[in-house]
Amino acid sequence: MDQLSIHLTCVHVPYTEEEKSIEVVSKYAEEKNLIAPIVLDQDYEIVTKYKIQGLPSFCLIDKEGQLIDRKMGDTGWEKILKKLEKRS
């Protein structure tokens, strides 16, 4: 990621009240070896702002917070990476 000058931030969108627990999210992140910061979107503000319609979703956002691109589904991450590689 450093080669591309980007910063990765994960956003957790809870499906249930239990998933709003920081402990539940932390345990999951630890199990999956996630080291990027995780923002908890407890009130669905990020989902609303970027019009996320499905999970997982991957968004490319510029420094000003403007959406550059969005991909959904299990292959979304690879598609975003390919777009970044083309731009560098």
N, C-alpha and C positions, 0 to 999 in steps of 0.2 A: 504494500500500500504506500510505503514511503516513496518508492520510485515514482509513483503517479501523483504525489503531492495531494493525497486525499486523506480524509479522516473518516473512519468507520464508526458509526454509532448505531446500536440496535435499539429498537423500540418494541417494548412488550405491550401487546393489546390483550387485556384479559377477556376471556369468554365467560368466566364465572366469578362470583365474589371471592372464592378461595384463591383464584389466580391474581387477585389484587394484593396478595400478601407478598411483601418483600422477601420473606424467608422462602416461599415457594419458588419465586423467580430466581433467587440466589442459588438455591439448591439445583435447579434445572441448569442454570448457567455453568455451575461447577461441574455437573455431570457431563455436559457437552463441551467442556473446556473452552468456553467463551471468555475471551479476555478483553473484548471491546466494551466500552461503557454501555450500559443499558438504561434507557429512559423508560419510565413507567407511564404509559398513557392512560392513566386511571379514568379520566373523564372524556376520553376519545377526542381530544382537541387536535392531536396530530393527524389522526385518521380522517377527521373532518376537513382540516386545512388542506391536505393533499389528496382528498377524495379517494381514499383507499377503499376498494370494493371487495378485496379478497386477501386472504393470508395463506402463505407468506407473500409479501410484496416487497420490492426493492426499489428505492427511490434514489435518484442522483439529484442532489440539491446543491446549489451554488452557495457561496459565502453570504449572500444576501438573503438566503432562505427561499429562493425561487426554484421551483421544480424544473429540472432539465429533462429528465426522463423517468419513466416508471415501468417496471416489469413485474408481472405476477407469476406465481407458481414455483414449482421446484426448480425449474431451469432459469428462473429470473436472475439469480445471482450471476450465473455464467454469462447471460446476455448483457448485463450491466458491465461486467468486467471487459467483455469484448468491445463495447462502446467506448469505455475508458481507454483501452489500449489503442484504438483507432485515433483517439483525440490527442494522444501523447506523442 
